[in-house]
Amino acid sequence: MIGYTIVGTKDLTRAKAFYAPLFKHMGMPLCFEDAQVASWGKRDDETMPRFFVCYPFDDQPATVGNGTMTAFRLKTASDVDTLHDLAMQGGGTDEGKPGFRPEAYGDEFYVAYVRDPDGNKLAFACYDGKANP
């Protein structure tokens, strides 16, 4: 259903340094980059959604929308932990440490929330965290 997601940045070099280890862990290689944009995904697989970080095309400053978030579905809870750690090491900020959220999402949902250095919110989620530690 999702073809691609784009988030804005004020510093593409910093954004690439933040996102590269996350997408490497998720098996999403850098598939395109130029002076304006970087994209991760599989160049030869158009069924896989791509993720772009770029300077806004209207030449206005990048801003963050309140209530906007990109969630990445992962296979294991340990993937969630690893990605949260990588995000923190890469200059992200914590918006919710890895853990279960039974009061909101049920007993199996394991998730962590972070913001990238530009303030874009991300979630790393495993829908079967107890079965896949």
Buried (B, 14 or more C-beta within 10 A) or exposed (E): EEEEBBBBBBBBEBBBEBBBBBBEBBEBEBBEBEEEBBBBBBEEEEEBBBBBBBBBEEEEEBEEEEEEEBEBEBEBBBBBBBBBBBBBEBEBEEBEEBBBBEEEEEEBBBBBBBBBBBBBBBBBBBBEBEEBE
